[in-house]
Amino acid sequence: MLNVGAGAYEIRIHVLGKWRVIYVAKFSSGIYVLHTFQMKTGKTALADIEMAKSRYKRIQVKK
């Protein structure tokens, strides 16, 4: 998910609906889950991407 940030990835889960987990694991301090949500449409909503981007920026400062 380069539109979120370098090293951000998505896990797709198809159990009782469609779910997504956006995470980043490139920092030595740990794996950060940036956002989780249930998919309601075929495309990831811009609000969900923006939420993950915002959280990605916050952890870059703290690493």
N, CA and C atoms as a LAMMPS dump frame, in Angstrom:
ITEM: TIMESTEP
0
ITEM: NUMBER OF ATOMS
189
ITEM: BOX BOUNDS ff ff ff
-5.0000000000000000e+02 5.0000000000000000e+02
-5.0000000000000000e+02 5.0000000000000000e+02
-5.0000000000000000e+02 5.0000000000000000e+02
ITEM: ATOMS id mol type element x y z
1 1 1 N 0.837 -1.185 0
2 1 2 C 0 0 0
3 1 3 C 0.88 1.245 0
4 2 1 N 1.517 1.492 -1.106
5 2 2 C 2.404 2.644 -1.208
6 2 3 C 1.674 3.968 -1.033
7 3 1 N 0.36 3.982 -1.293
8 3 2 C -0.383 5.22 -1.086
9 3 3 C -0.536 5.548 0.4
10 4 1 N -0.249 4.6 1.28
11 4 2 C -0.236 4.846 2.729
12 4 3 C 1.169 5.233 3.166
13 5 1 N 2.162 4.472 2.742
14 5 2 C 3.549 4.751 3.091
15 5 3 C 4.43 3.559 2.76
16 6 1 N 5.73 3.797 2.696
17 6 2 C 6.679 2.731 2.382
18 6 3 C 6.63 1.652 3.453
19 7 1 N 6.5 0.413 3.029
20 7 2 C 6.467 -0.701 3.97
21 7 3 C 5.09 -1.017 4.53
22 8 1 N 4.065 -0.314 4.082
23 8 2 C 2.693 -0.587 4.541
24 8 3 C 2.094 -1.693 3.676
25 9 1 N 1.44 -2.641 4.338
26 9 2 C 0.83 -3.777 3.646
27 9 3 C -0.605 -3.963 4.104
28 10 1 N -1.317 -4.784 3.359
29 10 2 C -2.722 -5.042 3.644
30 10 3 C -2.936 -6.547 3.77
31 11 1 N -3.67 -6.936 4.775
32 11 2 C -4.119 -8.323 4.916
33 11 3 C -5.602 -8.326 4.587
34 12 1 N -6.007 -9.251 3.749
35 12 2 C -7.422 -9.382 3.374
36 12 3 C -7.989 -10.615 4.044
37 13 1 N -9.088 -10.434 4.745
38 13 2 C -9.739 -11.528 5.472
39 13 3 C -11.163 -11.664 4.938
40 14 1 N -11.532 -12.888 4.602
41 14 2 C -12.875 -13.15 4.069
42 14 3 C -13.592 -14.141 4.984
43 15 1 N -13.98 -13.675 6.152
44 15 2 C -14.733 -14.47 7.121
45 15 3 C -15.851 -13.58 7.655
46 16 1 N -17.09 -14.006 7.464
47 16 2 C -18.252 -13.216 7.87
48 16 3 C -18.195 -11.814 7.287
49 17 1 N -17.862 -11.742 6.012
50 17 2 C -17.718 -10.466 5.323
51 17 3 C -16.292 -10.278 4.851
52 18 1 N -16.023 -9.102 4.318
53 18 2 C -14.673 -8.768 3.86
54 18 3 C -14.061 -7.775 4.837
55 19 1 N -12.875 -8.083 5.333
56 19 2 C -12.171 -7.246 6.302
57 19 3 C -10.79 -6.92 5.777
58 20 1 N -10.266 -5.788 6.202
59 20 2 C -8.911 -5.383 5.819
60 20 3 C -8.14 -4.931 7.059
61 21 1 N -6.86 -5.266 7.068
62 21 2 C -5.935 -4.819 8.103
63 21 3 C -4.765 -4.166 7.388
64 22 1 N -4.501 -2.907 7.677
65 22 2 C -3.351 -2.218 7.094
66 22 3 C -2.299 -2.1 8.189
67 23 1 N -1.094 -2.569 7.893
68 23 2 C -0.047 -2.589 8.915
69 23 3 C 1.299 -2.231 8.306
70 24 1 N 2.252 -1.93 9.176
71 24 2 C 3.62 -1.676 8.743
72 24 3 C 4.555 -2.422 9.686
73 25 1 N 5.556 -3.109 9.103
74 25 2 C 6.466 -3.932 9.903
75 25 3 C 7.924 -3.609 9.593
76 26 1 N 8.202 -2.407 9.124
77 26 2 C 9.57 -2.082 8.725
78 26 3 C 10.4 -1.461 9.848
79 27 1 N 9.785 -1.135 10.957
80 27 2 C 10.503 -0.506 12.063
81 27 3 C 10.969 -1.568 13.054
82 28 1 N 12.153 -1.401 13.589
83 28 2 C 12.702 -2.393 14.527
84 28 3 C 11.937 -2.427 15.85
85 29 1 N 11.167 -1.39 16.126
86 29 2 C 10.429 -1.327 17.39
87 29 3 C 9.171 -2.192 17.402
88 30 1 N 8.761 -2.722 16.236
89 30 2 C 7.614 -3.621 16.24
90 30 3 C 6.76 -3.508 14.989
91 31 1 N 5.668 -4.235 15.016
92 31 2 C 4.673 -4.209 13.943
93 31 3 C 3.548 -3.296 14.394
94 32 1 N 3.179 -2.361 13.547
95 32 2 C 2.126 -1.405 13.877
96 32 3 C 0.911 -1.659 13.01
97 33 1 N -0.239 -1.871 13.64
98 33 2 C -1.496 -1.982 12.912
99 33 3 C -2.017 -0.559 12.765
100 34 1 N -2.12 -0.106 11.533
101 34 2 C -2.512 1.271 11.268
102 34 3 C -4.023 1.444 11.241
103 35 1 N -4.729 0.445 10.701
104 35 2 C -6.185 0.576 10.582
105 35 3 C -6.786 -0.784 10.25
106 36 1 N -7.933 -1.074 10.804
107 36 2 C -8.696 -2.269 10.452
108 36 3 C -10.128 -1.828 10.164
109 37 1 N -10.751 -2.476 9.204
110 37 2 C -12.106 -2.076 8.848
111 37 3 C -12.776 -3.163 8.025
112 38 1 N -14.106 -3.105 7.975
113 38 2 C -14.878 -4.022 7.145
114 38 3 C -15.149 -3.339 5.817
115 39 1 N -14.91 -4.064 4.749
116 39 2 C -15.168 -3.535 3.408
117 39 3 C -16.666 -3.535 3.157
118 40 1 N -17.184 -2.411 2.727
119 40 2 C -18.605 -2.296 2.402
120 40 3 C -18.822 -2.217 0.889
121 41 1 N -17.757 -1.842 0.161
122 41 2 C -17.827 -1.736 -1.293
123 41 3 C -16.633 -2.477 -1.895
124 42 1 N -16.493 -2.433 -3.193
125 42 2 C -15.397 -3.12 -3.868
126 42 3 C -14.072 -2.38 -3.815
127 43 1 N -14.082 -1.123 -3.41
128 43 2 C -12.879 -0.305 -3.389
129 43 3 C -12.676 0.258 -1.982
130 44 1 N -11.426 0.326 -1.551
131 44 2 C -11.128 0.88 -0.226
132 44 3 C -11.478 2.365 -0.208
133 45 1 N -12.258 2.764 0.774
134 45 2 C -12.703 4.154 0.882
135 45 3 C -11.522 5.082 1.163
136 46 1 N -11.577 6.275 0.607
137 46 2 C -10.534 7.266 0.81
138 46 3 C -10.356 7.589 2.291
139 47 1 N -11.435 7.61 3.046
140 47 2 C -11.356 7.893 4.49
141 47 3 C -10.519 6.835 5.207
142 48 1 N -10.625 5.58 4.803
143 48 2 C -9.831 4.511 5.419
144 48 3 C -8.352 4.654 5.067
145 49 1 N -8.057 5.023 3.84
146 49 2 C -6.665 5.237 3.426
147 49 3 C -6.074 6.43 4.166
148 50 1 N -6.835 7.496 4.281
149 50 2 C -6.359 8.695 4.986
150 50 3 C -6.103 8.406 6.467
151 51 1 N -6.937 7.584 7.071
152 51 2 C -6.74 7.21 8.475
153 51 3 C -5.412 6.469 8.634
154 52 1 N -5.156 5.519 7.763
155 52 2 C -3.9 4.762 7.817
156 52 3 C -2.698 5.67 7.562
157 53 1 N -2.807 6.59 6.607
158 53 2 C -1.723 7.545 6.314
159 53 3 C -1.398 8.398 7.529
160 54 1 N -2.434 8.897 8.169
161 54 2 C -2.255 9.747 9.346
162 54 3 C -1.528 8.998 10.458
163 55 1 N -1.93 7.773 10.697
164 55 2 C -1.292 6.97 11.743
165 55 3 C 0.135 6.585 11.364
166 56 1 N 0.38 6.352 10.089
167 56 2 C 1.727 6.047 9.604
168 56 3 C 2.663 7.222 9.888
169 57 1 N 2.207 8.423 9.613
170 57 2 C 3.017 9.616 9.867
171 57 3 C 3.344 9.766 11.345
172 58 1 N 2.384 9.449 12.209
173 58 2 C 2.629 9.561 13.661
174 58 3 C 3.66 8.566 14.144
175 59 1 N 3.695 7.354 13.627
176 59 2 C 4.69 6.394 14.117
177 59 3 C 6.074 6.688 13.566
178 60 1 N 6.172 7.347 12.411
179 60 2 C 7.485 7.699 11.876
180 60 3 C 8.203 8.664 12.802
181 61 1 N 7.471 9.534 13.444
182 61 2 C 8.056 10.499 14.38
183 61 3 C 8.542 9.792 15.636
184 62 1 N 7.823 8.757 16.088
185 62 2 C 8.11 8.064 17.346
186 62 3 C 9.18 6.989 17.235
187 63 1 N 9.435 6.473 16.04
188 63 2 C 10.35 5.335 15.905
189 63 3 C 11.69 5.701 16.437
